[in-house]
Each structure stands twice: as C-alpha cells, then as structure tokens.
Amino acid sequence: MSLRMHRVALAYAALVVCFVIRPAVSQDSSHGPLETRHVLFVGDSFTHGRYLPVRTYNNTPGTGGIGSTAPSQYVVDENYNTTVEGRREDTPGEYGPWGGIPGIFAELAHEARLPYDVHIEAISATTLAKNYKVASAVIAQPLWNAVVLQEASFEPIPSDLTHDTASDPQAFCGAVQTIERGVHDAAPNADIYLYSTWAPADTAYLDTTAGEAPFSGDSFLRSLAVLTAAYHDAYVSAAVQDGHIRDIAPVGDAWALAWREGFANPDPYGGSAPGVALSFGYQPGSEPSTKNVPSDAGFHHPSQYGAYLNGLVLFETITGMDARRFGEREQAAAELGISAKTALQLQRVAWESVMRRREHRAEGNPGPCR
C-alpha cells in the first residue's frame, strides 16, 4: 500500500487519533458564583459562517456590542463598523455584525449557565498572519481568558491539495507561534485553542477532477479522507511545535465521523448516502447568493448543521462539558431550524469526537511544522 493510500485508510477508517496537551476543565458552580470568562474567536468565514442564518446568529444588533465585557449569549463583533483597513466588514452580502459559530458557542454557554463573554475577530478569506497584522491590538490584550485560532482553509495544507498558490503551511506554523506569544505576553494565563477545520466539498471536488478526470463518488470520498488527514495533521503539528496550546477542537474529525457513520451525507454532488448536508451547498435566495455549480463557495462553507456541530465541538473542548447534556430542547438548534432528532445526533457526534481526541494522543509531529 502506498503512503498516500495508507493515510487515506487512517483518515477515513479511524479519524480518532488526535493531539491533546491537557484536557479542558469544566467550571464548577458548587463553590459559589463563577467568574466571567472572556473568550475571543479569531478566524475567517469558517468562524463567522458566511451564510444566513449562521452569520448573524446571536450577534448584537446595531452596535456589534463593542465595548461590552459582560457575560451574555450575544457576541461582541470586534470589527463591526471599524474604519481600520483590512478589518472592515464590507464584502457584498456579508454584512455584520457577526455572530456565527461563536454565537452558537455563546448560546450553549448561556444555556449551561456559564458566564462567558464571547467576542469575534474574523476577516473573510484571511490568514491568521494577516489577521494578527491588522488586529493585534484586539487579539493580544490582557482581557482574554481564552483565544481560539482558526486558519484560512487554503493556508495550512499544500497547494497540490488546495489548488491555491497562496497555500503556505510554514506560514501557518509561524503564525500560530507568533500569535501564541503575543497573547501570552499580554495575558500569561490565557488558554489558546486551535479550531481544526474540515475537508471542504469544493476542494475535494477539485482534487477528484484534477487533470480533467471524470467525477467519481468513490474518488471524491478518498479525496475527503486525504484532506481530512492533511488538516488534522497540520493543526496537530502546529500545536506540537508551539508547545503552549491548551487544546485542539477536532471539528474536522467530527465532520468525518458524521460522514463515516452515515448520519451526514459526505457528497453534496449527488451522493446517495442518507443524512443532512454539513456544507451549505446551493440554496436559492441565500445571502450571499450561491450557484448550483460544484465550485461555488456554498460548498466550501458550513450549513446550519455543520455550524451547529462546530459550535458543539468548540463548546465541549473549551468548557469540558458533555454536549449531550443539552438534549432535544436545545435553543440554538431550534433557532437555526434543526430538528430535535438531528440536534441529538449532532450532540452525540460532537461528544464522541472530543472523547476520542482525549483518549488518543498522536505521537511525534506528523505535519508541516518541523
């Protein structure tokens, strides 16, 4: 078996080996009132979600919440109405203020009666390095108890997988270290988490049809597996090299687990598997608009189901609480139009993915940060 196919088998058949530095510890209210936890989510459209209803979910209308540090289920959008070049939310169809996946996290924390003050600093299609360059004053400040880092999807894996010449895994490695040091210089006790992302359907489609090859469902699934392993290894590698990352939220592994179990359909291009679509896909009347073509950005971003799963994995990783505790009456799922039955399945997948990550530790440094 070739090395590439060996990685495919590991990624698609197991997808359970994950790096962890130390397990998250849940807050215990039995010894009096809990202290407010201030958390900042840094990333791009994989953090703000891009499409409605996720992008504006639990935002703070009108003001973006700028200046607020009180516990709330609403998100403070640090870039709302800013005049700072590179941070303005002026992409057509992506108006703010944004809530996104942090908004889902904030709602879950609110329901769990955890006093979290949730902020977002996201810039569409932007790397961590550029994010830090234009927003270091936001990211590296004493307020934060936790900072979550999500890299642009094209950056952490090689260009032969992303089909994007801007890919630069070494730059990703360097950015994680630079931001970690900056955050810890300002807030020495802050916990830093890496938000390990998923294999986008449109990228897997490009891999499958490279060289004008005809689309094949089996080849598409193999491409998803290769991409999942590549993202997984890149985030593990960045954490190992840095040595001061609290934990990795295994979002990509959670998507792959849902696909493997048949609960979610991995192939939005006509796959016959049952289940919900974790990617947004083509939706008439969407904002921003989408097209019914395989390369459309809708196939790159999360649907409400994918975003909800992301929020659950991040919640469980950061708080240490069992996502299954929310049950069928969970409010974020209801507000996003997710059925009670599907919400329960997504909660279970999130819990299982995080538990597998805690039980299995990766050995060595499998990715680009060496």
N, C-alpha and C positions, 0 to 999 in steps of 0.2 A: 504494500500500500504506500502511495506517495505521501510526502509530508503534508501536502495540501489536503488530500483526502482524509488523512489522519486527523487533521484539525477540524475538518467538516464533521467527522464522526463524533469527535469530542464535543463540538459545539451543539450539534442538533440532538444527539442521543443522551448527553448528560446535562450540560449547561448548568452545573451545580457548583463547580469549584470556583470559589470567589475569595478575594483577599479581604481580610479584616484585621485591623490593628487592635482594637478593643471594642467590645460590644457596647452599644448605647445603653444608657441607664435611664429608666423612666423616672419621672418625678413622683414623689410620694407625698400626698396631701395629709397623711395621718399625723404629721408633726407640726401642723399649723399652716397658715396661708403660704402658697407658693410664690416665689419671686418671679417677676416678669422676665421672660426670655426674649431677647431681641435677635431675630434671625434675618439675614439678608440672602436673597437668591440672586445669583449673578449668572447671566447666560444670554441666549438669543431667543429666536422664536420657538425653540424646543422648551423654553421656560415660560414665555408668555402665551404660547399656544397657537397664535396667529389667527385662528378662525373662531367665529362665534358658535356656541355660547361660551367657549372656554376663555377666549382672550380677555374679556371684560368681567369674568366671573369674580364676585366679591371684591371688586375694585371700590375705591372711594370716589363717588361721582363728584364732578365739579372742581375739586381741589387736588385730587390724587392722594389726599391725606398727608401732603408734605408737611413735615414738622411734627407729626404725631409719633409718639413712642409708647402709647398706652396699649394694653392688651386688647385685641379686637379680632373679630372674624373677617374684618376688611383689611385689604392690602394697601400699604403705602407705596405709591409708584414714584420712585426717586427721580425719574426722568420726565415726569409729566409737566408740560408747559415750559421745559427748560429751554434756554437760549444757547446752551453750550454746544458748540459744533461737535458733531458726531454722536450726540446723545438725543437729539430731537426726534420725537415720535411723528415723523412726517411722511412715512411710507403710505402711499394711497391705499385706502381700505383697512389700514391697521391703526386706526385712531385709538387713543387712550382715554382715560387712564386704564392701565392694565392690571389684571388680577391673575389670570392664567392658572398654571399649576400651583404657584404659591397661594392663590386664592382657595384652591381645594384643600391644600395643607392647612390654611388658616381656619377653614370651616371645620375640619376634622379636629383640630386642636381645641377649638371653641366648644364643640360637642363633647370632647373628652374633659372639659373644664381645666384645660391647661392654659395658663396666661401667656400666650405668645403674641408678640408684636412683630408682624411679618412685613418685610419690605422686599421690593423687587427692583433690580437694576439690570434691565435687559435691553439689548440693542439688536435688531434684526440682522441676521446673516453676518454676525460679527464675532471674531475670535476673542478668547479670553485676554490675549495680549493687548489687542486694541481696546477692549472694554476697560482694562486697567489703565491704559494710557489716558483715556479721556475721562475716567470716573474714579481715579484712585482716591480722591477726597471722600467719595461716598463709601468705597469698599474698605479702605484702611482707616478706620476710626475706632475710638475706644468703646463705642456703644455696643458693638456686636458680641453676643454670646455664641453665635454660630454663623458661619458663612458657607453657602452651598455653591459650588462651581460647576458649570455646565459648558463644555466646549462646543464651538460650532461643529456641525456634523462632518464637514469636509476636512477638518484640521487634524484629528488625532490618528488617522489611518492613511496608508499610502495612496497616492494618486491613481495607481492602477486599479484600485478598488472603488474610489470615489468618482473617477473620470473628471476630476477637477485639478487643474495645475496649481491651484492655491494650497493644496494639501501640504501640511508640513508637520509631521509627528514630533520632530525635535522641538519645533516652536511651541507645541502643546506642552511638552515636558518642561521647557523653560518657563512657560507662563504659570504653570501650577506652582513651581518653586518661587517665582517672583511674587506672586500674589500671597502665597502662604507666609512668606517672610514679612511682606508688608502688613498683612493683617495681624500677625503675631507681634510685630514691633509696636503696633497701636493698641492691640488687645491681647496680651500674652496668654490669657486663659481661654480664648475663643476656640471653639471646636470647628474644624474645617472638614467639609464633606465633599466628595466628588459624586456628581449626578451622572452615572454611567448610562449612556443613551442606547437606543435601539437601532436595528438594521432597517433603514427606510425602504419602503417598497419600490420607489422610483429608482433608487441606486441599485438595488438588486436586479431590477428590470434591465438597466443599462449593462450590468455585468453579464446578464444572461444572453443579451442580444449583441454583445460586442463582436465586431467583425462581421456584422450583418447576419449573424446566426439567427435562425428562426426561434421564436419564443417557445419555451418548453416549461410546463409546470414543474417537472422534476428538476430541471436545471435551475429554475427560479428558487425552489426550496433549498437547493445546495448553495446558491449564492447568498440567500438569507443566513444560512448557517456560517458561511465563511465571514460575512460581515459581522454577525453577532460575536464570533470569536475575536475578530480584529478589534472591535470596540471594547469588548471585555478586557482583552489583554492590554490595550493602550491605557485604560484607566487604572488597572492593577499596577502596571509598570510605573505610571506617574506617582502613585501612592507609595510604592516601594522605594523609588528613587528619592522622593522628598523625605519620607520618614516621619512627618509630623501631621499626617492626615488622620483625622479621627476615624473615618469610615467611608465606605463606598455604598451608595444606594444602587442596588443592582436592577435598575429599570429595564435595561436591555435583556437581562436574563429572565425577568418576569414576562416580558412580551414573548420571548421564545418558549417559555414554559406553557403559556396560554395557547400558543400555536401547536406545540407538541401534543398537548392533551386533547386537542380538537375543540376546545372551548371557544377559541377565536380562529377565524379563517385567515391564514397567513397570506393568501393570494387574492388581492383585490381585483386582479385582471381576469377573473372568470374561474377561479379555483372552486372546486366542488365541496370543499370541507364546510361543515356547518359552523355556525357561531358568528359573533359580532366582528366587525372590522375595527381593528385598533388604529388604523390610519384613516385620515379624513376622507380621502378619495375625491370623487366628483359629486358635488351637491348643487343642483340648480338653485340660484338665488343666494348663494353663500357670500359671506363678506370676510376677506376679499373674495372675488369671484374665482371659480375653478372651471377647468375644462375637462372634458371627457377624453383625455389623451394620457398615455402611460407616464409621460414625463412631467405632468402637471404637479405643481408644488403641493397640491392637496394630498397626493400620495406620499409626500415626504413628511407630513406633519400628523400629529395625533388627532383622532376623533375625540368625542367626549368620552368614549370608552377607554381609549388609550391614555388620555389625560387623567382620567379618574384613577386608572391603575398606577400611573406615575405618582400622583399625589399620595396614594395609599402606601406605595413603597417608600417614598420620602418620609412620610409620617412615621411609619414603623421604624425606619432606620434612625431617624433623629430622636424620637421620643422613647423608643424601646417598647412601645405599647403594641399589643396584638391588634392588628387591623380588623380581625373578625369580630371584635367587640361591638362594632357599630351595628351590625345586623341589617335587616331588611328595611328598617325605617331611617336609614342614614340620610341626612338632609341634602348634602351636596349631590349625591346620586339622583335624588328626586328632582332637584332643581335643574340638573343637566339633562333630564329626560331619560334616565337609566332605570330600567325596571328593577324591582326589588330582587327578583331572582338573579338577574345579571350582576347586580351590586354584590350579592353574596358570593358569587363565583369570583369576581374580581378581588374581593377582600381575601378570599382563600388563596388565590394565586399570589397576591402580594405577600401574605404571611408566609407561605411556603417558600417563596423565593428568598426572602430575608432570612428565614430559618436555615435554609440550605447554605446561604452565604456564611452564616455564623458557624455552622458545623464543619465546613470545609475550608481549609486555608490553602491558598496557592503557594507553591514552592518556587523560589527564585524570582526572576524578573523576566516575564515572557514577552514583553512588548518593546517599544522603541526607546524607552528612557534608560539608556545604559551608558 
